[in-house]
Amino acid sequence: MLDFKAFTAVTTIGDLLLRTAAVYPEKDAIVFPDRRLTFTELQENTLRRARGLYALGVRPGDHVGILLPSSLETVECFFAIALLGAVSVPINARYRGDELGFVVENADIKAIVTQGRVTDGLDFVARLNEAIPALSAQPVNADLDLPNMPVLKRLILIGSDENPGFTTDAAFREIAETVPADTIDALRNRVRVRDTALMLYTSGTTSHPKGCMISHESLIRTGQAMAKRYDMTEDDVFWSPLPMYHIGAMFPLCAAYSVGATYLSMQYFDGGVALEMIEAERATVTYPSFGTFIGDMIYHPDFDKRDLSSIRIMNSNMAMQPAAFAKAIQNKIPNAIQVGTFGMTETSGTVTTSFPTDSYEERTRRLGKPFDGLEVKIVHPETGPCGTDEIGEICVRGYSVFTEYYKDPEKTAEAKRDGWFHTGDLGAFDAGGTLMYHGRLKDMLKVGGENVAAQEIEAVVSGHDAVKFCQVVGKPDARLQEVPVAFVELVPGANPDPQEIIDFCKDKFSSFKVPREVHYITEWPMSSSKIQKFKLREMLDQ
């Protein structure tokens, strides 16, 4: 018999906050290591920001950039923009001059909310001046007049800074008082669930980012699906270290608020602070997702001092981790239910994930089953639909798929064909309908005429006891076309000779798959969460 009580209550992002604040007014909504807001406080701050943005000319459908580190203000802006029916464009905090300038112009951004100096090495005012040299001649607290960026009208500062071309925080707060709350409420009521809510620029391993348009429905329903899959309730405390310009932070925020759970985040990731926060706030669902985050936590010198027993579910993607690393995760956090996931920006986040009731083997060696309402198929680019355990391209259809790449119909048409989104990822379903990821379709090396998957080499290299993390790229070779080269991050305290790692691989597979070089690295070139392999290849030319 169908369970009609398990209906999907789709709403807009703005209404999600208002509904949750009405039910849990005094409960913590968002917590950072040094600051927190209740749902009532978040709602009030959000409304004030929406009034200010409206007073400065932001209207439904306009694109508003958020160039901030993860913060309470980032969350306020995200919901404020949604209340207006405008589109949030979170901008990667790592972007410098040319990258930043490209996004501002390409996205037709009308206003950007930002701040000045965050740390010694991070000053967004300086970066915006680098991206837009004409800013220095623009007035304070006035519309911008930029011939090369005619759409951009306001750069709004948070904090006490005052700079040419920027609207000060004081001026923003003052002008917000001129807009009645009823004006915002009227706009909120006009927002449709199919309207675009979010534009995220995604590049991953390539150098040309694309503006991915995501609707209110896509984001909300993906969040609701995850909350349902993980049996989340208002008693949960959800911790995620992912930056808030990443889909892996935004849809879990919606997941938490769909059930009235508290959301924990951090301005920037620090393994020691993360451990302290999880212990202090008694986090129950944790979403580190990537090996780079998890490794910094479990190998941190403070790890054994922390009580992590509150963790009920941890998205560790153990199936994607080297065997020794996966074992270390299980040994160090034995009571948590480890789950795996597969997803991306274009699918509003997660597509498949484990059920908490799945067997240990399913949860740690596979990446789960699709959310209800999503269809996933595996197709070989040349021979068509794949059978059980046959590897092909992962294709997705359903509510979570992005609408389009902004101003790029060719790439949209290439990615979305016959109603299916072709992810460019390789995967396979087992007999039980559980997915496993097998690398990128284009992440293949051509070594002397032989096709070699980079992930296959990465898995072997990562089996060395001294290796914490590995990425493999191809290096041009006059005789073989290209040869594999491994970039390796070592386990703390390890210091093997690179040749030792090469020798370790020699009896594991064919000689053409053995890395010709091993380069040690301590900081990976990242987009928002993905390692940018094109930058690793550039390092080989230096």
Secondary structure, 3 states (H helix, E strand, C coil): CCCCCCCCCCCCHHHHHHHHHHHCCCCEEEEECCEEEEHHHHHHHHHHHHHHHHHCCCCCCCEEEEECCCCHHHHHHHHHHHHHCCEEEECCCCCCHHHHHHHHHHCCEEEEEEECEEECCEEHHHHHHHHCHHHHHCCCCCCCCCCCCCCCCEEEEECCCCCCCCECHHHHHHHHCCCCHHHHHHHHHHCCCCCEEEEEEECCCCCCCEEEEEEHHHHHHHHHHHHHHCCCCCCCEEECCCCCCCHHHHHHHHHHHHHCCEEECCCCCCHHHHHHHHHHHCCCEECCCCHHHHHHHHCCCCHHHCCCCCCCEEECCHHHCCHHHHHHHHHHCCCCEEECEEEEHHHCEEEEECCCCCCHHHHHHCCCEECCCCEEEEEECCCEECCCCCCEEEEEECCCCCCCECCCHHHHHHHEECCEEEEEEEEEECCCCCEEEEEECCCEEEECCEEEEHHHHHHHHCCCCCEEEEEEEEEEECCCEEEEEEEEEECCCCCCCHHHHHHHHHCCCCHHHCCCEEEECCCCCECCCCECHHHHHHHHCC
